[in-house]
Amino acid sequence: MPSRVLKALGFSSAAAALDEVTGRRGYGPAGILLGPLPPPQSILEVPLGHVGSKLFTERVRAREYVLKNSPVLFHTESWIETLLTPQEWLPPSILLFVVILVSLVTWGALTYPSPTFADDRIHSTMYGFISLLIVFRTSQAYARWWEGRTLWGSIVNSTRNLASNAACWMNDDARYTRVIICTITFAYSTKQLLRGRRLDPTEVQGLFTKNEIDRINSVEHIPMLMMDEIRRAMKFELREQRERGSSGSHLRTSDNWDMIISADIKALVDALGACERIAKTPMPFGYLAQLRIFILVWLITWPLGLTLEYGWATIPLVSVCAWMMLKIEEIAVQCEQPFGMEANDLPLDTICVTIERNLLEILRRAEYLRTHDDLVDTKSFKARILKP
């Protein structure tokens, strides 16, 4: 390439341009990623063919750390277990304020009685209207919760497909190992992104060095960084296979393996975008504001139609009804943002640990088969899957 063209592109020499194209420059002075991450030091110390087993064993504590604060979804077959859950009996924070207002209105209605207060038909009519609004609110919140669970189910399946396809079609051991590590990190970083946090170094301990984690956290969108790393690995693997004529390799390859893995990557990116849409798009503020105003006004004015018949018993009667309505609305608030750490949120930590265990198992199995080529044709399928 002519020197004037290289200078116009910002390169001092042809070697600098080659480094930029092949991705050997690492990070720039501003912390911007210019190429693929270097291989982690913890992996370089282990002979290829045993990385999966080492990581599977050494990351036990890291997985326990992830699971320590994970929300847990309880099964609902048992009535006793449901009724004995203390957190479900806790009153909403606004309930005390509502009870105070109800008590004041009840005192006023008993102190200054009026025949017009005895007509409760307006509140009975409004009760059906408000109940309909609450049902719609909870159904929309649950729809967001279930969509989030469906999307994470898609992430689980796509990460398994991506790791399995990479281990099958990529010839370079270090490269497909890197792909699987980046796929595991994609799951952890997606979880933290949806919670508005950076990548936790403890969660990926052993997968990357401390310096690598600091560089990763300098990037704004870490999950897409992991996808870019996987795409770069695919590009170099595809180029190397074409140059070496990998059709004669001990591994059977296909002209379309890159398209298969690209489909898995697309599925992960699509699921990531859909999860971000849920996390960044709350329910319309106007709808929530009007619903809460209607509930509050209805509860506060309801004692006016009950005091002449129930007297001071109006206060506990309305308070119990307020607790039911406000508790359902509080649960809807938790369900509409399903990626947090509340009791009713999705157990993303457990899902990420499941992804890691599955992908490391795929890596262990692939490493074992590649170091025992004779098993491919001479041993049974049972012998292959029983030996990690």
C-alpha positions in Angstrom: 0.0 0.0 0.0 1.5 3.5 -0.9 2.8 5.5 2.1 0.5 8.4 1.3 -2.5 6.2 1.5 -1.3 4.8 4.9 -0.8 8.3 6.3 -4.2 9.4 5.0 -5.7 6.5 7.0 -3.8 7.4 10.1 -1.1 4.7 10.1 2.6 5.3 10.4 3.6 2.2 8.6 2.3 -1.0 6.9 3.0 -2.9 10.1 0.9 -0.6 12.1 -2.0 -1.1 9.7 -1.6 -4.8 9.9 -1.7 -4.7 13.7 -4.9 -2.7 13.4 -6.5 -5.1 11.0 -5.6 -8.3 12.8 -6.5 -6.8 16.2 -3.2 -7.1 18.0 -3.1 -3.5 19.4 -5.3 -4.1 22.4 -6.5 -0.9 24.0 -5.9 2.7 23.0 -4.8 5.4 25.5 -8.4 6.4 26.2 -9.4 2.9 27.2 -11.1 2.2 23.9 -11.0 -1.3 22.7 -9.1 -1.6 19.4 -8.8 -5.3 19.1 -9.6 -8.6 20.8 -8.7 -9.1 24.4 -5.4 -10.9 25.0 -5.7 -14.5 26.3 -6.2 -14.5 30.1 -3.1 -15.4 32.1 -5.0 -18.0 34.1 -5.6 -20.0 31.0 -2.1 -19.7 29.6 -0.8 -21.5 32.6 -3.0 -24.5 31.9 -2.3 -26.9 29.0 -4.9 -26.8 26.3 -7.3 -29.6 26.7 -7.8 -29.1 30.5 -9.1 -25.5 30.7 -12.7 -26.6 31.0 -12.1 -28.9 33.9 -9.9 -26.4 35.7 -12.4 -23.6 35.4 -15.3 -25.9 36.4 -13.5 -26.8 39.6 -11.9 -23.5 40.5 -15.0 -21.4 40.0 -17.1 -23.1 42.6 -16.7 -20.3 45.0 -17.4 -17.7 42.4 -20.7 -19.5 41.5 -21.6 -19.7 45.2 -21.0 -15.9 45.5 -23.4 -15.3 42.6 -26.1 -17.5 44.0 -25.8 -16.0 47.5 -28.1 -13.0 46.9 -30.2 -14.4 44.0 -34.0 -14.1 44.2 -35.7 -17.4 44.5 -39.0 -18.3 42.8 -41.1 -20.4 45.2 -43.4 -23.1 44.0 -47.0 -22.5 44.8 -48.5 -26.0 45.2 -48.6 -25.7 49.0 -51.1 -23.4 50.7 -49.2 -23.7 54.0 -45.9 -22.6 52.6 -47.6 -19.7 50.8 -49.5 -18.5 53.9 -46.3 -18.8 56.1 -44.2 -16.5 53.9 -43.7 -13.4 56.1 -42.8 -11.0 53.3 -46.2 -11.4 51.6 -47.9 -10.2 54.8 -45.9 -7.0 55.1 -48.1 -3.9 54.5 -47.3 -1.4 51.7 -45.4 1.7 52.9 -48.4 4.0 51.9 -50.9 2.0 54.0 -50.2 3.9 57.2 -50.9 7.2 55.5 -54.1 5.9 54.1 -55.3 4.5 57.5 -54.6 7.9 59.1 -56.7 9.7 56.5 -59.5 7.1 56.7 -59.5 7.5 60.5 -59.8 11.3 60.2 -62.6 11.0 57.6 -64.4 8.5 59.8 -64.1 10.8 62.9 -65.5 13.7 60.8 -68.4 11.7 59.5 -69.4 10.4 63.0 -69.0 13.9 64.6 -71.0 15.7 61.9 -73.4 13.1 60.5 -75.3 13.8 57.4 -78.1 11.8 55.6 -76.3 12.3 52.3 -73.3 10.2 53.5 -75.5 7.1 53.8 -75.8 6.6 50.1 -73.0 4.2 49.1 -74.1 3.6 45.5 -71.4 5.9 44.0 -68.6 4.0 45.7 -70.2 0.6 44.7 -70.2 1.7 41.1 -66.6 3.1 41.3 -65.4 -0.1 42.9 -66.0 -2.1 39.7 -64.2 0.6 37.7 -61.2 0.7 40.0 -61.1 -3.1 40.1 -60.9 -3.3 36.4 -58.0 -0.8 36.3 -56.1 -2.8 39.0 -56.6 -6.1 37.0 -55.3 -4.4 33.8 -52.3 -3.0 35.8 -51.4 -6.4 37.2 -51.9 -8.2 33.9 -49.6 -5.8 32.1 -47.0 -6.1 34.8 -47.1 -9.9 34.7 -46.8 -9.8 30.8 -43.6 -7.9 31.2 -42.3 -10.3 33.8 -43.1 -13.4 31.7 -41.6 -11.8 28.6 -38.4 -11.2 30.5 -38.4 -14.9 31.6 -39.0 -16.0 28.0 -36.2 -13.8 26.7 -33.7 -15.3 29.3 -34.9 -18.7 28.3 -33.9 -17.8 24.8 -30.5 -16.6 26.1 -29.9 -19.9 27.8 -30.7 -21.9 24.6 -28.7 -19.6 22.3 -25.6 -19.7 24.6 -25.7 -23.5 24.6 -26.0 -23.6 20.8 -23.2 -21.0 20.3 -20.8 -22.9 22.6 -21.7 -26.3 21.1 -21.3 -25.0 17.5 -18.0 -23.3 18.3 -16.6 -26.4 20.0 -17.7 -28.5 17.0 -16.6 -26.3 14.0 -13.7 -24.2 15.2 -10.3 -26.0 14.9 -8.2 -23.7 17.1 -8.5 -24.9 20.7 -7.6 -21.5 22.3 -10.0 -19.7 20.0 -13.1 -21.7 20.8 -12.2 -21.7 24.5 -12.1 -17.9 24.3 -15.5 -17.9 22.5 -17.0 -20.0 25.3 -15.5 -17.7 28.0 -16.9 -14.6 26.3 -20.3 -16.3 26.0 -20.3 -16.9 29.8 -19.3 -13.3 30.4 -22.0 -12.1 28.1 -24.6 -13.7 30.4 -23.1 -12.1 33.6 -22.6 -8.7 31.9 -26.2 -8.7 30.5 -27.5 -9.4 34.0 -25.5 -6.5 35.5 -26.4 -4.2 32.6 -30.1 -4.7 33.2 -29.6 -3.8 36.9 -27.6 -0.7 36.0 -24.3 -2.0 37.2 -20.8 -2.8 35.9 -19.3 -6.3 35.6 -18.6 -7.7 39.1 -14.9 -8.9 39.2 -15.8 -11.6 41.7 -18.3 -13.1 39.3 -15.8 -13.5 36.5 -12.8 -14.4 38.6 -10.6 -16.9 36.8 -12.1 -16.1 33.4 -10.2 -12.9 33.0 -7.2 -11.2 34.8 -7.7 -8.1 36.9 -6.3 -5.9 34.2 -8.7 -7.4 31.6 -11.7 -6.8 33.9 -10.7 -3.2 34.4 -10.4 -2.8 30.6 -13.7 -4.5 30.1 -15.5 -2.2 32.6 -14.1 0.8 30.8 -16.4 -0.1 27.8 -19.9 1.4 27.9 -21.8 -1.7 26.7 -20.0 -4.8 27.9 -22.4 -7.5 26.4 -21.8 -6.1 22.9 -18.1 -6.2 23.6 -18.3 -9.9 24.2 -20.3 -10.4 21.0 -17.6 -8.4 19.1 -14.9 -10.6 20.6 -16.8 -13.7 19.4 -17.2 -12.3 15.9 -13.5 -11.5 15.7 -12.6 -15.0 16.7 -15.0 -16.3 14.0 -13.3 -14.0 11.5 -9.8 -15.2 12.2 -10.9 -18.9 12.4 -12.7 -18.6 9.1 -9.7 -17.0 7.5 -7.3 -19.6 8.9 -9.5 -22.5 7.8 -9.6 -21.1 4.2 -5.9 -20.5 4.1 -5.0 -24.0 5.4 -7.7 -25.8 3.5 -9.4 -27.1 6.7 -11.6 -29.5 4.7 -8.8 -32.1 5.2 -8.5 -31.5 8.9 -9.3 -34.2 11.5 -12.4 -32.1 12.3 -15.2 -32.1 9.7 -16.1 -28.5 8.7 -18.9 -26.9 6.8 -19.0 -24.0 4.5 -21.9 -22.6 6.5 -20.7 -23.0 10.1 -20.1 -19.3 10.4 -23.7 -18.6 9.4 -24.9 -21.1 12.0 -22.9 -19.3 14.8 -23.9 -15.9 13.4 -27.6 -16.9 13.9 -26.8 -17.8 17.5 -25.2 -14.4 18.0 -28.1 -12.7 16.4 -30.5 -14.5 18.7 -28.5 -13.3 21.8 -28.3 -9.7 20.6 -32.1 -9.7 19.9 -32.8 -11.1 23.3 -30.5 -8.5 24.9 -32.2 -5.7 23.1 -35.7 -6.9 24.1 -34.6 -7.1 27.8 -33.2 -3.6 27.5 -36.5 -2.4 26.1 -38.3 -3.8 29.2 -35.8 -2.4 31.6 -35.8 1.1 30.1 -39.5 1.5 29.3 -41.6 1.6 32.4 -45.4 1.8 32.5 -46.7 5.2 31.3 -46.5 7.6 34.2 -49.9 9.2 33.5 -51.7 5.8 33.7 -50.0 4.9 37.0 -50.6 8.4 38.5 -54.3 8.4 37.6 -54.8 4.8 38.9 -53.2 5.7 42.3 -55.2 8.9 42.6 -58.4 7.0 41.9 -57.6 4.3 44.5 -56.6 6.9 47.1 -59.7 9.1 46.6 -62.0 6.1 46.7 -60.5 4.6 49.9 -60.5 8.0 51.7 -64.1 8.8 50.8 -65.5 5.3 51.3 -66.0 5.8 55.1 -68.6 8.5 54.3 -71.0 5.8 53.1 -70.2 3.3 55.8 -70.0 5.2 59.1 -73.8 5.5 59.7 -74.0 1.6 59.5 -70.7 0.4 60.9 -69.6 3.3 63.1 -65.9 3.0 64.3 -65.7 -0.4 62.7 -65.4 1.4 59.4 -61.7 2.1 60.1 -60.6 -1.6 60.2 -63.0 -2.5 57.4 -61.6 0.1 55.0 -58.0 -0.6 56.2 -58.2 -4.3 55.3 -59.6 -3.4 51.8 -56.9 -0.8 51.4 -54.2 -3.4 52.3 -55.5 -5.7 49.6 -55.7 -3.1 46.9 -52.3 -1.5 47.7 -50.6 -4.9 48.1 -51.7 -6.0 44.6 -50.5 -2.7 43.2 -47.1 -3.1 45.0 -46.7 -6.6 43.5 -47.4 -5.1 40.1 -44.6 -2.6 40.6 -42.2 -5.4 41.3 -43.3 -7.5 38.4 -43.0 -4.8 35.8 -39.3 -4.5 36.4 -38.3 -8.2 36.5 -34.5 -7.9 36.5 -33.9 -6.5 40.0 -33.2 -8.2 43.3 -36.6 -8.1 44.9 -38.3 -11.3 46.0 -40.6 -11.5 43.0 -37.9 -10.7 40.4 -36.4 -13.2 38.0 -33.6 -15.3 39.4 -31.0 -14.0 36.9 -28.1 -15.1 39.1 -29.3 -18.7 39.1 -29.8 -18.6 35.3 -26.3 -17.2 34.8 -24.7 -19.9 36.9 -26.7 -22.5 34.9 -25.3 -21.1 31.7 -21.8 -21.2 33.0 -22.1 -24.8 34.2 -23.6 -25.9 30.9 -21.0 -24.1 28.8 -18.0 -25.3 30.8 -19.5 -28.9 30.5 -19.6 -28.4 26.8 -15.9 -27.2 26.9 -14.8 -30.2 29.0 -16.5 -32.6 26.7 -15.0 -31.0 23.6 -11.5 -31.0 25.1 -11.8 -34.6 26.0 -13.0 -35.7 22.5 -10.3 -33.7 20.8 -7.5 -35.3 22.9 -9.1 -38.8 22.3 -9.8 -38.8 18.6 -10.1 -42.6 18.6 -13.4 -42.3 20.6 -15.1 -40.7 17.6 -15.4 -43.9 15.6 -14.5 -46.8 17.9 -16.2 -46.0 21.2 -19.9 -45.9 22.0 -21.8 -42.7 22.6 -22.1 -43.7 26.2 -18.4 -43.9 26.7 -18.0 -40.4 25.2 -20.4 -38.6 27.5 -19.5 -40.3 30.7 -15.9 -39.2 30.7 -15.4 -35.4 31.2 
